[in-house]
Structure formats: structure tokens, C-alpha cells
Amino acid sequence: MAHPTVRRATPADTDGIWEVFRTCFGASPAERDAWVAQLDPDRAKVIDGPHGEVAAMTHVRPFDQWFGGRPVRLGGYSPVGVLPHHRNRGWGRAVCEAQLPDLRDRGEVIAGLFPASLAFYRSLGFECAGSYVHRRFPVGDLASIRPSRPVAVRRGTPDDVSGVHRCHAAAVPGRDGAVSRSDRWWSHLLPPDLDGVELYVVDDPAEPAQLLGYAAYRHRRARPPFDYAIAVIEVLAEDPDVLRALWQVVASSGTQAPELDVVGPAEDDLFLLADQASPDVVRSEIRWMLRLVDLPGAVAARGWPASARGRVELAVHDRQAPWNDGRWVLEVEDGSARATRGGDGRIEVTVGGLSSWWAGYATPARLARTGSLRTTDPTALRTLDELLTAAAPVLPDFY
Ligand SMILES: CC(C)(COP(=O)(O)OP(=O)(O)OC[C@H]1O[C@@H](n2cnc3c(N)ncnc32)[C@H](O)[C@@H]1OP(=O)(O)O)[C@@H](O)C(=O)NCCC(=O)NCCS
């Protein structure tokens, strides 16, 4: 099959890119202006169809994603689309692959996405790095959450929105996988006028205008005879009693609102708070994926456990990014790490497998069991395992 020509988009492609998005994701014309406003053609790649139409496109959004207490520059693929009659001829893969040199040039050392197909993106070097689960809890499952000390929860107002942003920004460095949110991102999640949003906050008694936590949700339609159900936007606090007090408020609507929609990871903190965990609450469950774009850049960018110390010699297989392919020595010490060329390559690993491990998602043993890592040296495998004892990353922001 002839290799298609992929080019960087220009503002003149905006209509064509929107048309691919509309066709691929069922968007309505009413969504066009808001969608186009967040498109940066300079970060999009396209393939032209036979009539000069945009036939395939990818767009990559910039984020900082936190790993080991440090922000790592992430290029988030969003969206990827090929017009239906141009599919299955390698164009989807080609537009995705063509982003990699640009990502590297911009210093976006990792790439991520919420995949429609694992196989498609695995073939491009991505691998699973975290879970994203939509659950619908009967409110009764959460109704008995209580703080162990009195906590003053008050109704939030638009004046609290910037405090919510600051509270989130203070929390993300401690949460592997979380992304920093831009004002634009926040405005989708929590409109500045709080239109349609119920917000509850807890003030920090030590610091005026700072919040210890917040809970935001929307009312959504419920099945009759109930009046409404609750769609949680976010409940966030570092102090366990503040967290419990906020959940108590959210779950207190149970007499009228029987169900509560929450998005979280497979192993949600809620299970450490709830009295009940109904077995059938999962509505949808997907895995987001990650790819190291610039291997030494990504190794240097994340934080590593302070107690980890060691050296492993890797042979990395990366078909799309030749600058990653080949032998590397990975050394970790004092909370930092570096990757340099060389070594005997005694651990063979695909770039996807390495990406999943780097993120803290899959252990070396899991990767070995499933075929993306191979070695005949159990000591090297143990050393690799000891370098990163991270928890599975959590990313609640679907991009
Ligand atoms: C997913 C999509 C982008 C794939 O585009 P495409 O041009 O048909 O894909 P390609 O022809 O480049 O396929 C590359 C490889 O992935 C495989 N693949 C493609 N779509 C796949 C799918 N849905 N499931 C499993 N494998 C898939 C192909 O078989 C091919 O593998 P091969 O080389 O071993 O034969 C396209 O189907 C699409 O636009 N879908 C609607 C929008 C969407 O879901 N976008 C992705 C959101 S994350």
C-alpha cells in the first residue's frame, strides 16, 4: 500500500478537520464553534483525500502530567479520525505516527490518549497506563460516610472557583497521573458562573481564601419516580475528615436522588470510605494509554522513589521512534534517573511495555507474562522492579 503524504494542518484546514471530527464522533453542528475554538491547527496533522478534502487527521493537546511529584510534558492525542470511506488503508496509523517527531521537537516527552482500540494504538507503541471507570452507585452505598471530627462544609459561590483551582493545583503533584488544568479546561468542568453546578467547599481556617477541599456535582435526570440523580464532577480533599464530610453532603440527597455517577480509577479511594460496594455499579471501563516519545527525556522528567537505587541495561524496540530504539543504560539514584546509550541490553522490552512500567502501571513481571518484556536474568528483572514502586496512576480528565 502506498505510504500517504501527511502534512501539518493550517488554519485553512479548520472546516475539513471539523468535518472529520463530526463524522467520526457524531458531533452536532451546534458544537462546532466551541470545538473549533480549542483546535490548534499547528498541532494537527492531516492527510488529503483525492478531492482535496481532509480525509484523516490527528490533533495533540499539551498537558503537564504528574509522575513522582514532577510535571512531565504530555502530548495528548485528541482526537484521531479518518473518514469512513478512507479507513483500513493505513492512514490512521500514518497520521498518528507523523506526530511523534513534532512531539519530540516540542519537548513533549510522553504522549497519551484514551483509546477506541487497544490494538490500533499498541501497534503505534502505546500501552495501558491507567484506568477510567464510570460507576453508578446507589446513593445508599455511600450514605454512611462520616467525618470523625466536625467539619464546616459551606455552599460554594462563583467567588470560590479560583480557590477550587488552587486546591486542585496543590493536590496534583502528589497524585501520579493527574494533569494540571488550564483555565479553558476548568471552564468546561466548572463554569465560572457555576451554571448548573452544585458546589460545596471547606475553608482552610489557617489561610484566608484557601480551601481544604471541594465537592462539585450536577443534577441529571433520573428514572421515574425519582426527581433527579447526581453526576459528580469532583470531590477532592487531602484531609480524610474533610473528604468524608464532603462525601457526606453529596450522598445526603439520597431520598430524592437514588443514584450517583462517579468517574474514577478501577481501584477508587471511594472503596476505602464506603460501607457498601454494590457489585454491579460499573457502567463503562476503559484504559488510557501512554507512550514514551523521548526516552531519555521522559526518564529524566519524572520523579523516582527516593529510596530506589540501581542500574539496568535495556534493549528497547521502537519501530516508530528510531531515536528510542536500541540499547540503553537506566540508572536511578536519589529520586532522579537518567538513560544513556550503551549496555548489553539484557532486558528486552517494547517501547509500549517500558512506557507502561515508567508510568507505574505494569510491573516487570506482568510485562514478562504478557510478552512485552523478555530476559534470562532474574536479578536484572528484580532490579528493574525495585526502581519504581509507584502506585497505578490516576487520570480523571478525559481528553
Ligand atoms: C480508529 C481509526 C482512526 C483507525 O483508522 P484507519 O485508517 O482505519 O486505521 P489503519 O488502517 O491505519 O489501521 C492500522 C492498524 O490498526 C488496525 N485497526 C484499525 N482500527 C482498528 C480497530 N477499531 N480495532 C482493532 N484494530 C484496528 C488495523 O487493522 C491495522 O492493523 P494491521 O496493519 O495489522 O492491518 C478509524 O477507524 C476511525 O476514525 N474511527 C472513528 C473515530 C475513532 O474511533 N477514533 C479513535 C478515537 S481514540
The ligand as an ORCA input file, in Angstrom:
! r2SCAN-3c Opt
* xyz 0 1
  C      -9.686      4.148     14.624
  C      -9.389      4.758     13.250
  C      -8.694      6.120     13.439
  C      -8.454      3.791     12.506
  O      -8.111      4.393     11.264
  P      -7.709      3.517      9.985
  O      -7.156      4.435      8.975
  O      -8.845      2.659      9.598
  O      -6.572      2.600     10.635
  P      -5.347      1.944      9.856
  O      -5.818      1.497      8.523
  O      -4.191      2.870      9.901
  O      -5.066      0.695     10.793
  C      -3.821      0.422     11.346
  C      -3.867     -0.895     12.039
  O      -4.788     -0.846     13.142
  C      -5.792     -1.833     12.980
  N      -7.050     -1.255     13.393
  C      -7.637     -0.179     12.866
  N      -8.812      0.078     13.502
  C      -8.926     -0.892     14.426
  C      -9.924     -1.206     15.388
  N     -11.021     -0.450     15.533
  N      -9.722     -2.282     16.185
  C      -8.623     -3.046     16.052
  N      -7.639     -2.796     15.163
  C      -7.806     -1.741     14.363
  C      -5.795     -2.154     11.513
  O      -6.284     -3.449     11.289
  C      -4.339     -2.027     11.147
  O      -3.646     -3.164     11.570
  P      -2.737     -4.001     10.525
  O      -1.732     -3.030      9.989
  O      -2.153     -5.082     11.359
  O      -3.707     -4.464      9.476
  C     -10.686      4.898     12.409
  O     -11.366      3.685     12.395
  C     -11.637      5.976     12.907
  O     -11.519      7.139     12.545
  N     -12.633      5.576     13.748
  C     -13.642      6.518     14.259
  C     -13.060      7.522     15.241
  C     -12.254      6.869     16.315
  O     -12.669      5.886     16.923
  N     -11.079      7.430     16.576
  C     -10.179      6.969     17.590
  C     -10.526      7.590     18.882
  S      -9.322      7.206     20.122
*
